[in-house]
Amino acid sequence: MEVQLSDKAKGFTLIEVVVVMAIIAVLAVLVTVEAINNLSHKSFGLYTGISYLID
């Protein structure tokens, strides 16, 4: 039982790491889009659309 519980704990830890990495990737994309928006007002529509989908 202890070994199985340990394996399950490792599994959940791995899943958590993947989730955190995915969240960081999404945040990186949003920051990049926002930076593009600051450089070019033409991207405002795209940034607003993404924000609308998230909200």
Order of alpha helices (4+ residues) and beta strands (2+ residues): alpha-alpha
